[in-house]
Amino acid sequence: NAGTEADVYIFVYGERGDTGSRQLLRSQKSKKFLKGQTDIFAVEAVYLGHLYKIVIRHNGFGSGNGWFLDKVVIKDPITDLDYTFLCHRWLDQGQEDGNIARELPVTDASTFPGRQELELKREETWAAEKWKFQKGNTLQFYNRLTHGFICLYPDSRVNALGDKKNKYGIVF
């Protein structure tokens, strides 16, 4: 359910102005904005100079219109430069902060290629794993050396000796 059937609009901002709202109409794919798919669109605009941000949004409200956007790459045909705008978030009323529009700054690849993408992956991993660290949960890890479970209790106690036959332990 990461794709959308809603209409998607983009605003591109550069040092010489912006495009205004442009609907992304014709993808090179037969069905656009599907989960895991890369869509390619041609957007006509005056030359904007170096790009610094985009705003991307959709008009879909209600269930089934949410959209998970990984990133947007804009290829400037005049300079042959690629501008990458990382998102890696939902545009969905029912997910995260409920926004269906995102303002995305251009990724500065000169400082460290992939740094922002790495940070977004870290945030995504934490969002998926933070439930383990909620109040009251006990974490158990299987120790191959001792063949027992190491338990981290909610009150900060640690049982590093581990019970070899813990009925709640899960071995991966």
C-alpha positions as CSV (number, residue, x, y, z in Angstrom):
1,N,0.0,0.0,0.0
2,A,2.9,2.4,-0.7
3,G,1.6,3.6,-4.0
4,T,-1.2,6.1,-4.8
5,E,-3.9,6.7,-7.3
6,A,-4.1,10.4,-6.3
7,D,-3.0,13.2,-8.6
8,V,0.6,14.2,-7.8
9,Y,1.9,17.8,-8.1
10,I,5.5,19.2,-8.0
11,F,6.9,22.7,-7.5
12,V,10.5,23.1,-8.5
13,Y,12.5,26.0,-7.0
14,G,15.8,27.3,-8.5
15,E,18.0,30.4,-8.2
16,R,16.0,32.1,-11.1
17,G,12.5,31.3,-9.9
18,D,10.1,28.4,-9.7
19,T,7.8,26.3,-12.0
20,G,4.6,26.8,-10.0
21,S,2.4,23.8,-9.5
22,R,2.9,21.1,-12.2
23,Q,0.9,17.9,-12.2
24,L,2.9,14.8,-13.0
25,L,0.7,13.4,-15.7
26,R,2.4,11.0,-18.2
27,S,4.8,8.5,-16.8
28,Q,6.9,6.3,-19.1
29,K,5.1,3.4,-17.2
30,S,1.6,2.4,-18.1
31,K,0.4,2.8,-14.4
32,K,2.1,5.5,-12.3
33,F,3.0,5.7,-8.6
34,L,3.0,2.0,-7.9
35,K,4.8,0.5,-4.9
36,G,8.5,0.0,-5.6
37,Q,8.3,1.6,-9.1
38,T,10.4,4.3,-10.6
39,D,8.4,6.7,-12.7
40,I,9.9,9.1,-15.2
41,F,8.1,12.3,-16.2
42,A,9.0,15.2,-18.6
43,V,8.2,18.6,-17.1
44,E,8.6,21.7,-19.3
45,A,9.8,24.8,-17.5
46,V,11.9,27.9,-18.1
47,Y,15.6,27.5,-17.1
48,L,15.6,27.9,-13.2
49,G,19.4,27.8,-12.7
50,H,20.7,25.7,-9.9
51,L,17.8,23.9,-8.1
52,Y,17.6,24.1,-4.3
53,K,14.2,22.6,-3.3
54,I,11.0,21.0,-4.4
55,V,7.6,20.7,-2.9
56,I,5.7,17.6,-3.8
57,R,2.2,16.8,-2.8
58,H,-0.9,14.8,-3.8
59,N,-4.6,15.6,-3.6
60,G,-5.7,12.3,-2.2
61,F,-7.6,12.3,1.0
62,G,-8.9,9.2,2.7
63,S,-7.8,5.6,2.8
64,G,-5.8,4.1,-0.1
65,N,-4.4,7.5,-1.3
66,G,-1.3,7.5,1.0
67,W,2.0,7.4,-0.8
68,F,5.5,6.4,0.4
69,L,8.0,8.5,-1.6
70,D,11.7,7.4,-1.5
71,K,13.3,10.3,-3.6
72,V,12.9,12.6,-6.5
73,V,15.8,13.0,-9.1
74,I,15.6,15.9,-11.5
75,K,17.9,15.8,-14.5
76,D,18.6,19.3,-15.9
77,P,18.9,18.8,-19.7
78,I,20.9,22.1,-20.1
79,T,23.6,21.4,-17.6
80,D,23.3,17.6,-17.6
81,L,23.3,17.8,-13.7
82,D,21.2,15.5,-11.5
83,Y,19.5,17.0,-8.5
84,T,18.4,14.6,-5.8
85,F,15.7,15.3,-3.3
86,L,15.5,12.6,-0.6
87,C,12.2,12.0,1.1
88,H,11.9,8.4,2.4
89,R,8.6,9.3,4.1
90,W,4.8,8.9,3.8
91,L,2.5,11.5,2.2
92,D,-0.5,10.2,3.9
93,Q,-3.1,11.5,6.4
94,G,-3.0,8.3,8.3
95,Q,0.8,7.9,8.6
96,E,3.6,9.7,10.5
97,D,2.6,13.4,10.8
98,G,-0.4,13.2,8.5
99,N,1.0,15.5,5.8
100,I,0.3,14.9,2.1
101,A,2.9,17.5,1.0
102,R,6.6,17.5,1.6
103,E,9.2,20.3,1.1
104,L,12.5,18.7,0.2
105,P,15.9,20.4,0.0
106,V,18.4,19.3,-2.6
107,T,20.9,16.8,-1.3
108,D,24.4,18.2,-1.1
109,A,26.5,15.3,-2.4
110,S,29.7,17.3,-2.1
111,T,29.9,16.9,1.7
112,F,29.5,13.1,1.8
113,P,27.8,11.1,-0.9
114,G,24.8,9.2,0.5
115,R,25.0,10.8,3.9
116,Q,21.4,12.1,3.9
117,E,20.2,8.8,2.5
118,L,22.1,6.9,5.2
119,E,20.5,9.2,7.9
120,L,17.0,8.5,6.4
121,K,17.7,4.8,6.5
122,R,18.8,5.1,10.1
123,E,15.6,7.0,11.0
124,E,13.5,4.4,9.2
125,T,15.2,1.5,11.0
126,W,14.7,3.2,14.4
127,A,11.0,3.8,13.5
128,A,10.6,0.1,12.8
129,E,12.5,-1.1,15.8
130,K,11.7,1.4,18.6
131,W,8.7,-0.7,19.8
132,K,11.3,-3.0,21.4
133,F,12.4,-0.3,23.7
134,Q,9.0,0.8,25.0
135,K,8.4,0.9,28.7
136,G,7.8,-2.5,30.2
137,N,9.3,-4.6,27.4
138,T,12.1,-7.2,28.2
139,L,14.6,-7.8,25.5
140,Q,16.1,-11.2,25.1
141,F,19.1,-12.1,22.9
142,Y,20.4,-15.6,22.3
143,N,24.1,-16.0,23.1
144,R,25.7,-18.6,20.9
145,L,28.7,-18.8,23.1
146,T,26.8,-19.7,26.3
147,H,23.8,-21.2,24.5
148,G,21.6,-19.1,26.8
149,F,19.5,-15.9,26.6
150,I,20.8,-12.5,27.7
151,C,17.9,-10.6,29.1
152,L,17.6,-6.8,29.3
153,Y,14.8,-5.9,31.8
154,P,12.7,-2.7,31.9
155,D,14.2,-1.7,35.2
156,S,17.7,-1.6,33.6
157,R,18.8,-5.0,35.1
158,V,20.8,-7.3,32.8
159,N,21.0,-11.1,33.1
160,A,24.0,-11.9,31.1
161,L,24.3,-15.5,32.3
162,G,21.0,-16.3,30.6
163,D,18.6,-19.1,31.1
164,K,19.3,-21.9,28.7
165,K,15.6,-23.0,28.6
166,N,13.7,-19.7,28.6
167,K,10.2,-20.4,27.4
168,Y,9.9,-16.8,26.1
169,G,13.2,-16.8,24.2
170,I,13.3,-16.7,20.4
171,V,16.3,-18.1,18.5
172,F,17.0,-16.6,15.1
